[in-house]
Amino acid sequence: MKRSIEHIFSRPARPGMVGDGFRVFNYFPGGGIPQQRVSPFLMMDFNAEYDFGASEHIRGVDVHPHKGFETVTIAYKGSVAHHDSTGNSGVINPGDVQWMTAGAGVLHKEYHEQEFSKRGGPFEMVQLWVNLPAKNKLTPPNYQAITADQMGKVTLPDDAGLVNVIAGSFNNNKGPATTFTPVNMFDIKLNAGGELNTMIPASHNTVLLVVEGAIEVNGETAALHSLVLFKNDGEEISIKASEKSVLLLLSGEPINEPIAQYGPFVMNTNRELQEAFEEFQSGKFGTLE
């Protein structure tokens, strides 16, 4: 049974700045989509293609804390560097993914890679926040640096395009990311006229971002930078690209637990939020210059 489309959201009217290096359109939680409809995903920020220009100044976001969830950064164009208080660091280039589990608490910073910043050029990224279930909120921080050549790769028939499987399973092809709850994350590249068919569990909350191009999905048109929210009433998703397109398909089993969130902390109760602030202020998350 084909999955119905609940709503197609246009790109938010205005971008906001995260630090001085990420010019993002926030689709949720600020776009009117109820959190329970996209759980386990908490946030989607899309830095649509933008050239910040060449600069000796390294743009980005300075040291800040996180606790109780995961951050996932997907690089389409440009390069981003990361450092955190557990000693992890890395650079993601186009096609790479940075998957950081904040868990029990971590400090990190993310910024344009130095050489990319000096030369400038197109910059295009998606950052997601993925919730952790209560039993895993205090898991030790972790960092998965997933390069483009590590992705599960599915070449679609009839020269339709390619699917990079970041997490979960696309048509029985698995991605490299380790997740705490069932999550699918597919980076899809379709040629003009290319078609894709896949099955997503009906229980999964599912969204599709049109990063580039335009498509028809399950009989409805989705324009550039639109976000498709599916109902949980079927499994089949069929896509045809009206032009060369790049898509991000996300699905996940909902985490049906209370959420207490303030800024960079996502817990289950207000008391746990208070503890997160106290731990951060006392230096329990470590140090990072």
C-alpha positions in Angstrom: 0.0 0.0 0.0 1.3 3.4 -1.0 2.0 5.8 1.9 -0.2 8.9 1.9 1.3 12.4 2.1 0.1 14.3 5.2 1.6 17.7 4.1 4.2 19.3 1.9 6.0 22.2 3.7 7.7 24.9 1.7 11.1 26.2 2.7 10.8 28.5 5.7 10.6 32.1 4.7 13.9 33.3 6.3 17.1 31.7 7.2 18.7 32.1 10.6 22.4 32.1 11.6 23.9 29.4 13.8 27.2 31.0 14.9 28.6 32.8 11.9 29.2 29.8 9.7 25.8 28.2 9.2 23.0 30.0 7.4 20.1 27.6 8.0 16.4 27.1 7.3 14.8 25.4 10.3 12.1 22.9 9.2 11.4 21.6 12.7 10.8 22.2 15.5 10.2 25.7 14.3 8.1 25.0 11.2 4.8 24.0 12.8 5.3 20.2 12.6 4.3 18.5 15.9 7.3 16.8 17.5 5.5 13.5 17.8 5.1 13.3 14.0 8.8 13.4 13.4 10.2 11.5 16.4 12.9 10.3 16.9 14.1 13.3 15.0 14.2 16.5 17.1 15.5 19.1 14.7 16.3 19.7 11.0 18.4 22.7 9.9 19.2 23.0 6.2 22.0 25.2 5.1 20.8 25.6 1.5 23.7 26.2 -1.0 25.4 29.5 -0.1 28.8 31.0 -0.7 30.1 32.8 2.4 33.1 34.0 0.3 36.8 33.5 0.9 38.0 34.5 4.4 41.0 34.1 6.7 38.4 34.1 9.5 37.3 30.6 10.3 33.5 30.7 10.4 31.5 28.3 12.6 30.0 27.7 16.1 32.3 28.0 19.1 32.4 25.6 22.1 29.0 24.6 23.3 27.5 21.6 25.3 25.0 18.9 24.4 23.4 16.1 26.4 20.8 13.4 25.9 20.7 13.1 22.0 22.8 12.9 18.9 23.8 15.4 16.2 24.2 14.3 12.6 25.8 16.6 10.0 25.5 15.6 6.3 27.9 17.4 3.9 26.8 18.1 0.4 29.1 21.0 -0.5 32.0 22.5 1.4 33.9 21.1 4.4 33.3 21.2 8.1 35.7 20.4 11.0 34.8 19.2 14.4 36.4 19.0 17.9 34.9 17.7 21.1 35.9 17.4 24.7 36.4 13.6 24.5 39.3 14.1 22.1 37.5 13.3 18.9 38.1 15.5 15.8 37.6 15.2 12.1 36.7 16.9 8.8 33.8 16.0 6.7 33.8 16.7 3.0 31.1 16.4 0.4 29.4 13.0 0.7 30.6 12.5 4.3 28.6 12.4 7.6 29.6 13.3 11.1 27.5 11.5 13.7 28.1 12.6 17.3 26.4 10.9 20.3 26.3 13.5 23.1 24.8 11.0 25.5 25.8 11.8 29.1 27.3 15.1 28.0 30.0 16.6 25.8 31.4 19.9 24.6 32.1 20.4 20.9 32.7 23.0 18.3 32.1 22.9 14.5 33.4 25.2 11.9 34.4 25.6 8.3 37.5 23.6 7.5 40.5 26.0 7.3 41.5 25.6 3.7 37.8 25.7 2.5 37.3 28.9 4.5 40.3 30.5 2.8 39.1 29.7 -0.7 35.4 30.0 -0.2 32.8 28.3 -2.5 29.4 26.7 -2.3 28.4 25.4 1.1 25.5 23.1 1.6 24.8 21.0 4.7 22.0 19.4 6.7 22.2 19.0 10.5 19.8 16.8 12.4 19.2 16.2 16.1 18.2 12.6 16.8 16.7 11.8 20.2 17.9 9.0 22.5 15.5 6.8 24.5 15.6 7.3 28.3 17.6 4.1 28.8 20.4 5.5 26.6 20.4 9.2 27.6 23.5 8.7 29.8 25.4 6.6 27.3 29.1 7.7 26.9 29.7 10.3 24.2 30.8 8.8 20.9 31.8 10.0 17.4 31.2 8.3 14.1 33.1 9.7 11.2 31.5 8.2 8.1 33.1 8.9 4.8 31.5 8.8 1.4 33.3 5.6 0.4 31.9 3.8 3.5 28.2 4.4 2.6 26.0 1.5 1.5 25.7 2.3 -2.2 22.8 1.2 -4.3 22.9 1.9 -8.1 19.3 2.2 -9.3 18.2 0.5 -12.5 17.8 2.2 -15.9 20.4 4.9 -15.0 18.0 6.4 -12.5 20.6 7.4 -10.0 22.3 6.3 -6.8 21.3 5.9 -3.1 23.9 6.4 -0.4 22.6 4.5 2.6 23.8 6.3 5.7 21.8 4.4 8.3 19.2 1.6 8.3 18.5 -0.5 5.2 17.4 0.5 1.7 16.1 -2.4 -0.3 18.2 -4.8 1.9 21.4 -2.7 1.5 22.6 -1.5 4.9 24.3 1.7 6.0 27.3 2.0 8.3 25.9 4.2 11.0 25.2 2.7 14.4 21.9 3.8 15.9 20.1 3.4 19.2 16.6 3.0 17.8 15.5 2.0 14.3 16.4 4.8 11.8 16.7 5.0 8.1 18.7 7.8 6.5 19.2 7.8 2.7 21.1 10.3 0.6 19.4 10.0 -2.8 20.8 11.3 -6.1 18.3 11.0 -9.0 18.9 11.8 -12.7 16.2 13.6 -14.6 13.4 11.2 -15.2 14.9 8.7 -12.7 12.6 6.6 -10.6 12.9 5.0 -7.2 10.7 2.7 -5.2 11.2 1.5 -1.7 9.4 0.3 1.3 9.5 2.0 4.7 7.8 0.4 7.8 4.3 2.0 8.3 5.2 2.5 12.0 8.1 4.8 11.1 7.6 8.6 11.1 9.0 9.6 7.6 10.0 12.8 6.0 11.7 13.7 2.7 13.7 16.9 2.0 14.2 18.1 -1.6 17.8 19.3 -1.3 18.1 20.0 -5.0 15.8 19.7 -8.0 12.1 18.8 -8.0 10.2 15.5 -7.8 6.9 13.7 -7.9 6.4 11.5 -4.9 3.4 9.2 -4.4 1.5 11.2 -7.0 2.2 14.7 -5.6 4.7 17.3 -6.7 7.4 18.4 -4.3 9.4 21.5 -5.4 12.9 22.6 -4.5 13.6 22.8 -0.8 10.2 21.4 0.2 9.8 18.9 3.0 7.3 16.1 2.6 5.7 14.6 5.7 4.1 11.2 5.2 1.3 9.6 7.1 1.8 6.3 8.9 -0.7 4.5 6.7 1.3 2.5 4.2 4.8 1.4 3.3 5.5 2.1 -0.4 7.2 5.3 -1.5 7.7 6.0 -5.2 9.6 8.9 -6.5 10.2 10.3 -10.0 12.6 13.2 -10.6 11.4 16.0 -12.8 15.0 17.1 -13.1 18.3 16.1 -11.6 17.6 16.0 -7.9 19.2 15.4 -4.5 16.9 14.1 -1.7 17.3 13.2 1.9 14.8 10.5 3.1 14.5 10.0 6.9 12.4 7.5 8.8 12.5 6.2 12.3 10.5 4.3 15.0 8.9 7.0 17.3 10.3 7.3 20.8 7.1 7.6 22.8 8.5 9.1 25.9 8.2 12.6 27.6 10.6 15.3 26.3 12.1 18.0 28.5 14.3 20.3 26.4 16.1 23.5 27.0 18.6 24.7 24.5 21.3 22.1 23.9 19.9 19.6 26.5 17.2 17.1 25.7 16.1 14.9 28.6 12.8 13.3 29.9 12.1 15.4 33.0 12.7 19.0 34.2 14.8 17.6 37.1 17.1 15.9 34.6 17.4 19.2 32.7 18.5 20.9 35.9 21.1 18.2 36.5 22.4 18.7 33.0 22.9 22.5 33.7 24.6 21.7 37.0 26.9 19.2 35.4 27.8 21.6 32.6 28.5 24.4 35.0 30.6 22.2 37.2 32.8 21.1 34.4 31.6 17.5 34.2 31.5 17.7 30.4 35.2 18.2 30.2 37.1 21.1 28.6 37.7 22.3 25.1 39.6 25.3 23.8 
